[in-house]
Amino acid sequence: MIRFFPNDYKSYSQRALAHMELKNYKEAFKDFGACVLLRPDSESYYNRGFALLEINYYKEAKDDFLKAIELNPGNTPAFFYLGVSHFLLGEFQQSINSLTYATNKDQMDYDAHFGLAMAYYHINDLEKAKAKFERAKKILDPTLSTNSPSIFKDTYWEVNEKQLFTDMYKILSEI
């Protein structure tokens, strides 16, 4: 379809989403790049940022999430992924700022709370780290019937940053 309609944003977007599902992130990045050129809006930058995050281009992803937010300050998921990008770049205070915004908009965002727990740990605010960790667990298991990392199964951090998640879960559990 794209070869017949090379300026069709939706065709690039759909193909990029298919590449994302197939975990062909570099191809998705290329198609989302075309989307940015054809329709430089918040959604295009957000989608390209997400593809960049998946191929570990954290700084470039951060730049795209910042642009997505500039174009649409109500793009709450962009704040979460901006926080992730900051965290993975070692920019812990900036990560806290972005993830706090995400949790203020969605208090049930367990991934953002877990990200905050990790970031607070890294700036040595152990009290806040523990509180955010407990909040994430309580959202996922309101009865707190288990203290197993299995309650985080299929969450962003457990799926996309498995080793980091495993290490930080152990550390946060011991605070």
N, C-alpha and C positions, 0 to 999 in steps of 0.2 A: 504494500500500500504506500509506503514512504517514497518509493522511487517514482510513483505516479503523482504524489502530492508532497513534494519535499518541504513545503512550508506549513504542513499540517501539524500543529502542536500536539493534538490528541493522539496522533499516530505514534509520535516519538514517546509521549508519556506512557501510552499503553505498552509499547514494546519495552520501555525501561522498567515498568512495573513487572512485566513478565520476567525480565532478566533478574530483577531483585528476588522474585520467588524461586528462581533457579539458582540463586546465589552466584550469578555472573555479574558481580558488582562493578567490575571495570567497564563492561558493556553498558550496564545501567547508567554509570557515571557519564559515558559518552552521550547517551540518549537524553539524559537529564540536562546535560550541557547544551544540547540542541534546544531543549525546552526553554532554558534560560535565555538563549539568543532570540528565540521566537516570541516568547512571552515572559519577560523578566519580572515576574510577580513573586509574592511571598511563597506561594506553593512550589514554584519552580526551584527557588533557592533552597527551600526546606528539603525537597526531595533530593536535589543534588548533594546537599550537605549530608543527608543520611547515607547516600551511596559512598561518599567520601569517608565517612566514619567507618563504614564496613570494610574499607580497604586500608584503614589505619592512617589516613591523611588527616590527622586531627586538627592541625592548624587551618588547613583549607576548609575543612568541615565547619570549624568555628567561624570562619569568615562568612560562609554561606548562611549559617544560622543567624549571625548578626544582621546580615542583609535581609533575611526573611523577617526578622523582628522589626527592623527599620521600616520595611514596607507594610507590615501588619503587626502592630504591637499586641494584638490579641491572639497571636499564634502561640498559644501556651505550649504545645509539644516542642516548638522550636526552643523555648526556654529550657526544657528538660535536656534536650540533646546538646544545647549550648553548654549546660552544666556538665554533661558527660564529657564533652570536648575539653573544657577547661580542666576537669579532673584528670583526664588522661594525659594532658600536657603538664600536669603538676602545678596548675594554677588554682590552688585550693580555695582561696578567698573568693575569687571570681566564680568558681564552681558553686560555692555556698550561696552567693548572690543570685545566680540563675536558678538553682534548685529551690531556693526559698521562694522565689517568685512562682515557680511551678506548683509548689505545695500550697501556697496562698490561694492560687486559682483552683486547685484540686487537692483538697486535704486528704483524699484517699489514695493519692499517688504513692504507692509503696515503693516503687523504684526510685522516685525522687527522695523519699525519706531515707532509703538505704544509701543512696549517693551522698546525702547530707551526713549521714553517720560516718561514712568513710572520710569525707572531706574534713569534718570536725576532728576526727581522730588524727588526721595528718597535720592539723594546726595545733594539736595537743589540747583541744578542749574536750576532755574525756567525758565530762558530765553531759554535754550536748550530744556527743557521739553516742553514748549509751541511750539517751532519751530518744533520739531519732531511730536508732536500731530497734528499740522496743516498740516504737510507734509503727515501723514497717512490719514487724512481726505481728502486732495486734491487728493491723488492717487485714493481713493475710489469714490469720487464725485468731478471731475475736476471743476465743476461750483460752488462748495460749495453752492449749492442751499438749503441745509438743515443743521441744526446744531443738528441733532438728532442722538442718538446712533444707530439708525436703519441702518445707512450706514455701520456699522461694522457687520451686520448680517452675520452669517456663517464664520466669521474670526476665527483664532485660539483662540485668547483671549476671544472673546465673547462666543464661544462654549465650550472651555475647562476650562476656569477660569472665569465663569460667574459673580460671586460675586466680585472678584477682578476687573474685567473689568468694572462692573457697578460703583463701588466705585471710581475707578481711572478716568473713563470718566467724572464723575461729578466734581472731583477735578481738572482735567486738563482743563475742560471747564471754570472754574472760575479763572484761572490764567490770 
